[in-house]
Every structure is written in C-alpha cells, then in structure tokens.
Amino acid sequence: MPAYNAERFIPEAIQSTLDQDYQNWELLILDDASTDRTLVQIERFTDSRIRVFKHEKNAGYLESCNELFALAKGELVTFLDADDLQTIDRITVCINELKRNTSLGFVTSDNMRINEVGEVLSHQNVKVDYAKMASDPSYEVYFACASLMIRREVLERVEGYHPFFKGIGGEDYHMIWELCRLTSGMHINRPLYHYRKHVDQNQFRITNPLKYFMMDILHDIRNKSISTGQNPLSDWEAYRAWWEKRVDENASEILMRKAVESLQLGRKLEALSLGLNSVTRKPLTINKMKSFARLIKRMMNEQFSAL
C-alpha cells in the first residue's frame, strides 16, 4: 500500500484489510513523505501484521511500489491503493482461484467505482482475454490493475514497474501486459476491488504532459514488440526522449486531452475552454473538429444523465 497525502482515505483502506475473512497476510505500507497526517493515521493501527516504512523525500508512486515489491515475503502479492477499498472476501477468492489452477501466474478482478464518501458510481464488468492481450497489439480492455494478485516468483521475473513510466503513469498496464506474455492470467468477474474516484487521485496529480499520450505509448510498445520482436524499452531513455519531442510538437492535441481530463473532474467550463483553444489553433483540421465534436457529445451525455 503506497501512500502519499492519503489521510482522508487510508484508515478505511487499512480497515478493509483487517476485515478480510482470510487472515494470514502481511500489510506493507510505505508513506512516501506525505505532508498531511497520513503517517499519523497509519500509526493508529497496531496490528503486528502491518509493517510501516517511510520516505524522508518523495520518490513517487512507481518507485514506492517497486520498493514494496522487494520487501514482500509472501508467496502471493497484491495491492490496495491507499484511497481504495476491497470486499471482505477478496483475498480468499483470489487465493482459491490460484490454488485451483496452479498454472495461473496471476489473477485480476472486476471493480466497483466509488466516490469520495464510498457511494457506488458504477460496476465495471469486463471480459479479459490475457492470451489475446499477449499476442494482439490492438487488443485493449480497461480494468483496475490494482486488483492484481500475483505469484511472487512471477513478479520477480517481470522485475516490477519499468522506470520508463516514472512520473507519467501507465506502469501497471504495461506490467500486466508483460505478465501475460510470461505466464497465464485470469480475470475474475466479481467486483472484489473498490476503486475510488476523486480529484486528488494519483493520475490527476501527474503534471508531465506525456501522461496524455499514455495509451498511444502503450500501444506503440506492444505493436513494435510483437510485430518486430524489438522492445523499444530496451533503450528506454532514448524512447522517452522521442516521445517527449513528439509531445512538444502536439500542443493542440494536449489541450484536447486536458479538456477530457477536466470533464472527468467535473470542470465543464474549463473543459469547454480547453477544447475551444485546441480546435482554434492553426492549422484547423478535420481531426480537430471531430475531437471537439466528441468532447461536446460527451458533455451533453453527462448533462442528460445527471437529469
């Protein structure tokens, strides 16, 4: 459980671990130099199975996770982000599936999306074909990567999160793609993980504009690795520099993607302003007009769904 400025939610996250009907676990929490009362909230819990670590200087989500991976002692490793929750039987269900099918290297599950006060916003029910993901670069499916439970020996083979993704996000989707190329995986169609949507989520804290091209980057890595056998991350610093240059040349596209993010945060006027700024930048193209039309349509759909 990596944690940064999570004082509002981390007590619930820890409690949902204590409440599990499976009790043979250790909970590793790393406070990544929080500036709020996150550490105070953590230290309220005195269960001997909870091990607490802290950084004096903020290292970021990716490095915090990799540090915790190295500290884990159990045969199976799973996540619970500090602002999320899990059902009381989550660990039991995942362990039972891994025991039943010993060829599986990992499992994931459906999730509920909840708001800041824990109210259910939606149930994400998806079908995930990990064999197809491993071989088809165009195969895309979205789910809560933190719902992952993995055998530790498989985690050691994949070596955790790749440093290319530091400060831009997407490291979890990339690691799961690497996992499904190394071993077999299964998606459990039960909402065992509760993913909290709020304005202080890690994805909204990221300021590097590369984050707006994350899905393009992931697709490019998969396509090149599968079609040519050459993984662009073998020289990841040069690959990142190439993407940074491309982002610098696409200011208009970044504005449109920022508009979509603003809409996700409920900032409709900001989203409209960013969208207009994007579409009116020269040169005016059909693709820009189509992107703006999709933004307006999404705004209208959200408006009507709220009525």
N, C-alpha and C positions, 0 to 999 in steps of 0.2 A: 504494500500500500504506500506508494509515493505520495507525499502530501506537501502542498505549498499553499499557505493562506487559506486553509480549509476549515477554519474554526466553526463555521456555521453548520457544516455537514458531517464532519469526521466522527462526532460521537455516535451518530446513527449508523455510520458505516462500520465502526468497530462493534457496536452492539449487534448488528446483523450477523457478525461473525461469531460472537459469543452465543447467539441464539441458535446456531446450527444444530440440527439433530445428529450430525456427525461431529465428534468432539476431539478426535486425535489429530490436531493440527497445530501449527505454529503460525503466528501472525507477525510478519516483519514490516515495521513502519519506519519510513525514512522521512524526517522533517527536513525539507530542502531549504533551510534558512528562512523560514516563514517570518514575516514581520508583524503578524497578528498573534492571537492566542492559541494557535494550532497546537503547539507543544504542551501548553497548559491543559488543553482538552484531552490530549493523548495521555498525559500523566495522571489523569483522574482514574484510569483503568489500571488495576494492579494484578491482573491475571498473569501468572508466571509464564504462560504460553505466548505472551505478547513481548516481542523484542523491539526496542526502540533505538533508532540511530538518528543522528542529526548532522547536518552540514553547517559549517560556520559561514560558508559562502554559497550562494545559489548556483547549482550546477545544471538545473533544468530537468525536465521530465525524463528524457531519454537516458541520460547518464544515471539518474537516480534509479530507474528501473534496472539497468544493467548491473548496478552495484547490488541491488537486492537479489537479482538472479544469482549472483555469485555467492551470496550469503545463505541462500535457501538450502536446507538439509534434507527436506522430504523427497520421497520418490516421485511425487506429483507436485506440480507448481501451478498456482492460479493467481488471478488478480482480483482486487477490488479497489477501484479508484476511490479516493478519499471523499468524493462527493456522491458516490453511488450506493446502492443497496443490493442485497441478494435475498432470495427466498430462503426459508428455513431449511429446505431440503436440497439446496443447490449442490453442495459438496457431495452429499450422498448419491444423488442422481448421476453426477459426472463420474464419480469413482466406480459406481456399479457398472456403468457403460464400459469403462476402460478395463474392468475386471472381466466382464462378459466377453469382450472382444479384445484379446491380447495383441492382435495385430495393429490396433489403433495406436498412433503416436500422440494424438490429441483429440479433444472434442471442443465444440463451441455450442452455444445455445441461443434461442430466441431471447428477446428482451422486452421489457416494458419501458416506455419513455415516461418519465415523471417530471413534474415541475418542482419549483423550489420548496414547496410545502409537502411534497410527496404524493400529490394527486396524479392519477394516471392520465397521460395525454394520448397515448396510443400503444397498441401491442404490435410489435414488429415480428411478423411471422414470415419467414423466408425459407426457401429450399436452397441448400448449398451443396454443390457437387464439387468436392475437392479434387477428384481425379480430372475433371474437366478444367478446373482452375489451373491445374499444373501444366496442362498441355495447350490450352486455348487462350492466347493473349487478349482476345476480345471479350472473354467471359468476365462479367462484372456483376457482383452482388454485394449489397451493403448490409452489415450487421455489426453488433457491438463486439469489437475484437477483444475487449477486456473480459468477455465471457469465456475466454480460452482456459482450458485446463490441459496441461502438457506433461508428458513424462520427462523427468529431469535429464535423462541421458540424451533425449532428442533435443531439448533446449540447449544442452552443451554443444551438440553438433552444429546447431544453427548459430551459436555464439551471440545470442541476444539481439538487440536492436543495432542496426547498422549506423555508423557515425555520419553517413551522408545526410540522414534525416534530422540531425540535431537542429533544433530551433525552427523547424518548418512543419513538423507533423508527418503523418503517413507511415511512420516506422512500424506500427502494429500491422497494418495491411500488408506491408512488404514482408514482414517476418512470417505471417501466416502463409503468404504465397511461397516463401522459401520452404516452410514446413511441409506443405502439401506436395512439394517436389522431392522431399526427403523420405516421407512416410505417409501413412494413411490417416485421414481425418474424418470425423463425422460431426454433423450438426444436429443437435437435439431440438426438436420442435416443441419446446416448453419454455415459457418466459422466466427463466431462472435468475436472470440478471436485470436489475432496475437501473437504467441509465438516466441520470438527472440532467435536464436541460435548464441552463441558467446563463446569465450574461457573463459570469466570471469563469466559465469553463476554460480549460487549458487552450482549446483551439481558438478561442477569441482573444486570449492573451498574446498569442503569437503575432509579432509585428513584421516578420520577414515576408516580403511580397511573394516569395517562392511558394508560400502556402496556397496561394490562389491557383497554382498550376499543379497541385499535388496529384490529382487524378491523371493529368497528362503525363507527369513524370512516371508514375507507377505503370501506366500503360506502355510507355516507351521502354522502360526497363524490361518488362515482360516480353514485349514484342521482339526486341533485339536479342534477348537471351534465348528465346525459343526459336526464332527464325534463323539466327546466325550462329548460335552457340557461344556468343561473346557477351559476357555480362558487363555492361558499361560501368558498373560499380567496382570493377577490378582496378580502375583508375578513378576513384570516386571524386577526388578533389578537382580533377580536370573536368569531369562530367558536371559537377555542381557549378563550376565557373561558366561552362557552356550554357547552362540553364539560366544563370544569373544575367548573362548577356542577353539572352532571349527575352527575359522579363523586362529588362531595361528598354527593349525595343517595342514593347507592347503595353504602353501606359494606358491606352484606351481600353484594352481588354481587362487590365487590372481594375480599372474603375467600375466596369460592369460586374466583375466578380465581387468587388467590395459592396456593390449595390445589393447583390443577392445575399451576402452575409448580413448587411444591415436589415434586410427584410426578415431574415431568420431571427434577428434580435428584436423584431417588432418596431423598428425605426423606419416607418414607411416614408416619411417626408425625406429623410436622409437617403433612403434607397432611391427615391424618385430623382432627387438632385444628382446623385452619383450617376444614375442611368442616363439622364439628360446630358450630363457633362461628357460621358463616354460617347454617346451616339453623335454628338455635335462636333466632336474633334475631327479634323481633316485627316485623311480623306473619308468622306461619307461612303459607306459600303452597304451592300445588301445584307451581309452577315451582321453588321452592327444593328441594322434596322430589325432583323429577325431576333437578335438577342434582346433588344429593348422591348419588342412586342411580347416575348416570353416573360420578361420581368413584369410588364403591365398585367398580363394574363394571370400570373401567379399572385400579384397583389389583389386583383379582382376576386380570384378564387378564395383567398384568405378572408377578404372582406365579407363575401357572401356566406362563408362557412361560419363566421362569427355571429351572424344574424339569427 
